[in-house]
């Protein structure tokens, strides 16, 4: 609930710190005293548009801080803060702050962590529920009616959502299989032709690299053939350098024993002959490897061209061609086996659809029964609120199938008829401001056990009524407040007397400076303020006595 509201430099408010408690808090004051400023300030921390006109004249910036305390943060708030990366320790208060500059810029913070204004709007509905003369949200918005009816009915919507997901998954699997088979069937002739071409080509992974290497060697051999031939003449024949060295070694061998130096010379010459022999062997092997065979080179280049052309045709690498063949065979197999697979998927989709329809129909029946109970509960509240000629109806109608979803097959909307025989229409379209607020109050009372926002605010719900109706409004506000926190801006003494806390809003002028202030009244102050509300500017003893009676009765 809201425990503290701090306002700085908002319109006529220079500095204001208000503490709130559980139960019913009432805010009163003369017309124009500034009650709307408090709501505008609270609206800032709830994500309303930042209007630079709210900044107090002569100031550069303004700020509003709202502190909320909970036994446990509402699930919706926890989820939103987690998504935004905002960390709050368990048991820690939730502190929402908004700064506004005179030039129109603004900043938002949650527990001193900067956030976007969109986050404030996302969590606002879990923190404060505001109902005013021109309410276009909350209970007036049909988008929330289904959820409210489901809470009232304690309906098992989750199982319908699970059945919907199962149906969607089955339908998606069926559609995907149909698309694959249809695509394969449309391309069957082309696939067969492609596969025949690739079978004839018989590509092998790694073949391109091997062929490219062989082609490179042959091209080098073609370029080096003249040099290699000259080298072979140098090393081959009886007059070659190697033959001469071998002859010298034989002659030296006959005399090497005559002197140690000759033996050493022979050993060195032998090593030279061995090294030269190895060089000759390597030259022969290189000549063989680099042999230029024009016919073989032509075959290799033709093979490479065919492989690379096929790869370009199928938008892949040469090494991927065998995989493409596998894919084509699988696609052709799918055409043959697709009918059986689709039959099984169609059966699964039918079963999932039937499961969803069964659960959704059961949910419809729960909603329809709950709608009648809710209508009766609201009807019981209308007469005391001077709406006895009006009727309330919860419409539960069928949605077209293309609008079915995880929440079922129903459209839910709250309708009213303000006069006997008049057609039912949406709340906002036929209810005046005062009637609308009282209808909302009747609904809130009927739905009280199903919870809602942590703090509820009613802005002048009692406008245009008095006497017994105002007393009935006050009694119902107090009843709602007993389950949490409710704040009411009121002009009615009957409502004000019901408050557990009473705040008086006043406006004062000092020279050219006008300020709005708020005071938490004690018992004597409450008596005087309620007496003023009863009698006007001149407070009489009779008005004070009547105020005492209202307070005592409350």
N, C-alpha and C positions, 0 to 999 in steps of 0.2 A: 504494500500500500504506500501511498504518498505520505512521507513523514516530514518533509521540509521543502519549502519553496523560497528561494532567495532571488530577489529581483534588484537589478541595478540599472538606473537611468532608462527606464522604459516609460515613455510619454510623460505622465505626471508623477510617476513614482521615482523618487531619487534613490532611496535605499529601503528595502523591505525584506524582512526575514520572518516567515510564517511557519509555525510548527503545527502539524496535524496529527490527529489520533484516529483510532478505529471508531466506527459508529457513524452517526449522522452529524455532519458539520454544516451549519447554515451561515450564509453570507448575506448581510442586509446593508442597506444604506439608501440615502435619498437618490432619486433619479439623477444621473450625471455624475455621481460621486466617483465612478471609475471601476465598477464591477467588471465591465467588459475588458478593462486593461489587464486584470488578473488572468482572465481566460486567454487573452491574446498572448500574454507572457508564457503561460503554460503551453499554449499551442506551439510556441517556438521550440521548446525542448521535445515536443512530440513530432517535430519535422515539418511544421507548416512553413509556407514560403516566408523568407526573410524580407520584411518590408522596412526599408530604411526610415520610413516615417515613424516607426516605433521608437527610434532613438530620441531621448529627451533633448529638447532644444538646447543648443549650446554645447552639447557633449559630443565627443568623437566616437564613442563606442558605448554599447549597452550589453548586458549579460543576464542570463537566467539560468539558475541551477535548480534541478529537482532531484531530491533524494528519495529512493524507494527502498523499503525493507520487506523481505519475504522469508517465510520459513524455508521455502525452496523456490528458486527462480522458476517461473512458468516455462514449460517445455519449449514453447515457441521462442521465448527470449533466449534460452540456452542455445537452441539450434542456430538462431540468427547471429548470436555473438561468436559461436564457434566458427561459422562460415566466414565471419569478418576477421577472425584471428584476435578477438578481444578476450583477454583472460580476466576472470573474476574468481577470487577464492570463495569456497563455500562459506555461507554466513555473512559474507561481505555485502554492505549495502550497494545498491545500484545507483550510481550518481551520473545523471545526464546533464550536460552543460552545453549551452549555446551562446556564442558571442556574435554580436551584430555591430557592424561599423556604419557610421553615418553615410559612407559612400556606397553602401549596399552590400558589401562583402560580409560573409559570415563563416564561422567555424563551429564544428560540433565535436564533442568529446563524450566518451563513456568511461567513467572511472579514470579520467585524465589521459585516456588513450584516444588520439584523434581518429575520427570516423567520418564517413560520408553521411549526409543528411538522409539519404535513402535508408540507411540502417535505423535511424530514429523513427522514420515512418513505418518501417517493418515491425519494430517492437512496440510501437505506440498502442496498437490495439490490445496488447496483452497488459498494458500498464494502466491506461485510462480510457474509459468509455464515456464520451461526451454527448449529451442529448440537449439540443437547444431548439429555438424557434424555427430555425431553417436547417434542421438536421437532414443531411442527405447521405448519411453513412449508417453504420450500426444496424439497428432493427429495421430501418426504412429501406435499406439496400437489399433487393431480392437475392443477391448473390450469397448472402449469409443465412437466408431463411431455412434452407435445407439442413445446414449444419445445426442450427438451433433446434429444429424439429427432431433431428437424430439424437441430440443430447437429451431432449425431453423424453424421447422414446427409449433411450438407452439401446439404440439399434446397433446391431453387429455389422457395421459398414466395412470393417477390415476384411471379413471373409468374402464380401462381394468384390472388394478391390483385388483380392488374391485370385478369385475366379476370373475376373476381367483380365488380369495379367496372363493367366494360363491360356485364356482364349486368344489373346493377342499374339502370344508366342506361337501357338499352334497355327493360327492364321498366317503369320509371317513365314513359318517354316513351309507351309503348303504353297504360299505364293512364290517363295524362292525356288522351290522344286519345280513348280510349273514354268517359271521363267527359264530355268536352266534347260528343261526338256524342250520347251518351245524354241529356244535359241538353237539348241543342238539339232532339232529336227529341221529347222529352216536352213541350217548350214550343212546338212548331212551330205549332199552331193559334193559340196566344196571340200568338206573334211575328207571324204573318200579319195578325191583327186589329190589333195595335198598329201595324204598318207601314202598313196601309191608312189608319188614322186619321191618322198623321203625314204620309203622302203627301197626304191631302186638306187638311191644315192647311198643308203646305209651309212650314215655319219657315225663316227666313233668319238667319244670324248677324248680330248688330248691330241686328236689327229692333226688339227690345224698347226699346232706348235711344231709337231714332228715334221710335217711337210714343209713348213716355212724354213726350218733348220736345214733340211736336205737341199732345198732350192738355193738357199744362201751359199752352202758349200759348193754346189755345182757352178753357181755364178762366180764364185771366187776362183774355182779351177779354170774356168774359161778365161778369166782375167790374168791368171798366173801361169798359164800353160807354157808360154814361151820361156819364162824364167826357169821353170821346172825342167824343161827339155835341155836347156843350156847346162843346168847343174848336173843332169844325168850324164851328159858327155864329159864333164870335168871329172866325174867320179868313176865312170865306167871305162873299160878298155885297158889294153896292156901298157899304154903310156900315161895312164891317169896318175894323179898324185898318190892315191892310195896304193896302186900297184907298185909304184916306185918305192914307197915306204915299206911295203912288205918285202920287196926284193932286197932293200938295204938291211932289213932286219935279218934276213936269212944269211946274208954274207957276214954281217957282224956277229951272228951267232957262232960262226966257225972260228972266230978268233977271240971271242969274248973271254975265254979262259986264260989268255996270255997276260992280262993285266986287269986289276980291280976297276980302273976307270972305264975300260972297255965293257966290263960287265954292267957297270952303272949306266953307261950309255945305251946298252942293249935293253935294260929294264925300262928306261925312259922311252925308247923307241917303241917297245912293245905296248906301253900304255898309250902312246900316241896312236898306234895302229888300232888298238881296241876302241878308243874314243872315236877315231875316224870311221871305224866299222859301224859303231852305233849311230853316228850321224848319217851314214849311208842308209842304214835300215830305216831311220825315221824319215828320210827323204823319200824312200820307196813307199812307205806307208802313207805319207802325206800325198804323194802323187796318186796313189790308189783312191784315197778319200776324196780328192779334189778332181777326180776324173771327170771330164766334161763329156757327158753323153747327151747330145742334143735331143734325142728321142725321149730319154728319161726325164729331162728337164721339162719338155713340153707336156709330158703326162702329169708331172707334179703341178705345173702351173694351171693346167686345165682342171685338175681336181680341186685346187685351192679356189679357183674362180667359181666352180659349181657350188662348193660348200658355202662360200661367202655370199653368193647370190641368194641361196636358200635362207641363210641367216637374215639377210636384209628383208627378204620377202615375209618372213615370219616375225620380224622385229625382235630378234634375239641374237645372242652370240652363237658362233659355230658350236661351241661346247654345249650349248643349251638345246641344240636340235634333237638329240635323243629324248630329252625331257618333253619337248613339244610333241614328239611322236606318241609318248605315253599319254599326254593330255588328250590328244586327238582320239586315241583308242578308248580312253575313259569316257569321252563325250559320246562316241558312237555306242559304247556299251550302255550309257545312260538312256539313250533313246530306246533301246530294247528293254531295259529294266525299269524305265521311268514310270510306266503305267502302273506296275505293281506298287512302287514306292508312293506314287501320288494317291493311289487308292487307300493305302494305310494312313497317309497324312490327312486325307479327306475325312476318314473315319475318326481320327483323333481330333480334328477341328470340330466336327459335329458334336462329339462328346463334350468338348470344352465349352462350346457355345451353349449346349443344353444345361451344363452345370452352372454357367453364369446366369442363364435365364431363370433357372430354378431358384438360385440364391437371390437374384434381383427381385423376382416376384414375391418371395417371402419378405424381403425388405420393404417392398411396396405395401404389403398387407400390414406390416408393423407400423409403417408411417401413416397409413390411412386410419388405423385404430387410434394412434397417438394424436392425429390431427383432431379427431372428435373430442378427445379428452382435453386437448389444449383449447379448443373452441369453447368448451364448457367452462374451463378455468378462467379464460379471459372474460367471457360473458358475465361471470359472477362479479368481476371487478368493475364493469362498465357503469352500472346504475349508480353506485356511490360516487363515481367521478362525473356525474351529470352527463353521461353518455348512454342513458337508458334507451334512447330511440335508435341507437346504433347497433349494428351486428358485426361480428368478427367471424371470418372463415379462413381456415388454413386449406388452401387449394393444393391438392396432390394430383397432378395430371401426368399423362404419359408423354414421354419425350419421343420424337422420331428416332428410328434406330441409328441414324448417322450421328446422333448426339448422345447415345449411350456411353457410359464410361465407368470408371472405378467406383463412382458414387451411386451407380444404379441407373434405373430407367425412368426416374421421376423428375418432374419439375415441381418445386415447392415454392409457394408464394403466399404471403399474408395479405388478405383482402379485407376491406371493410365496406359497409353500407351505412351511411350516416342517417338515413331516413327510411321508415317503413316503405317497402315496395321499390326502393331505389336499387339500381344495379350495384353489384360488388365491383370494386376497383382497387388498385394498389393504394397503400397507405398514403404515400406522398402526394397522390394526384387529387384526392378529394378531402383531405383533412386540413383544417386551418392550423395555424401555428399552435394555438392552445389545445385544440383537439388532438393534434398529432402528439404533443408531449404527454397528454393523458392516456392516449392509446399505448404509447411506448411504456408508460408507467404500468398500465394494466398488464402488458406483455411481460415486463420485467418481473412483476410480482408472480405471474403464472409460471415463469421460467426460473424463478429464484433459486431453486435447488440445483439447477444445472450449471450454476456458476457463470463466469464471464471475466471481464477485466478486473484487475485488482482494485481499482478505484472507479466509481461511477460518479459522474457530475451531471446534474440537471440544472439547466439555465432557464430560470423563470418559467418553470412548468406550471405555476399557478396563475399565470397572467390571465386576467379577465374573469376569474372566479373568486368566490369568497364564501363565507359561512360554512355550511355543512360540507360543501365540495372541497374547500380548502382544507378543512379538518380531515376529510377522507384522504386527500393527497398527503398531508403530513403524516397520518397514521401509516400509510403504505410506504412512504419514504423511510420512516423509522423501522418498519418491518424489514425492508430490504437492507438497511444499514446494519441490522443486527447480525448479518452474516459476513460483514466486511467493513468497507469504508464507502460512504456516500457523502458527497458535497452538493449542496443545493443553494443556488443563488435565488433568493425569494423576495417578494414584496408582501407576502402573506404572513400576518402575525400568527395564524394557526399553524403554519408550517414552521415558522421560526421557533415557536415554543417547543417543538418536538426535538430540537437540536441538542446533542450532547455537548457540542462546542458551538459557540456563537461568535462570529467575527463581524465587526461593524466596519464598513468602508466609508471613509469620510474624505471630503475635499476641503482644503483650506488655502487661503491666499495671504501672502505676506508681500505687500507692495505689488510688483508686477509678476511675482513668482507664485505659481499655483502648484500645490502638492496634493497627492493622494496618499492617505495613510490607512492602515488596517489595524484594528485593536481587537484582541481576544477579550470578550466581556466576562466579568464576574456576574454573580447572581443579581446584584443591584444594577449593574450596567445592562443586563438582559431585560430586567423589568422596565427600565427607562426606555430602551430601544423599542421593545414591543409596544409600550404605551405610545411612543411616537408614531409607530406604524398604524396604531389604532385611531389616534386622534389628529395626527398631522403636526403642524409646526408648534401649536400650543398644547403642551401636555397637561392634561387635567388629572385630578385625583381619581376621577371615575375611570379614566383610561388606565391609570396605574393599577386600580383595583381589578379591572377586567384583565389586565396583563397578568396579574397574580393568579387569577382563576385559570387562565390558559396554561400558565406554567405548572400550576398544581395539577391540572387535569392531564397534562402531558406526562 
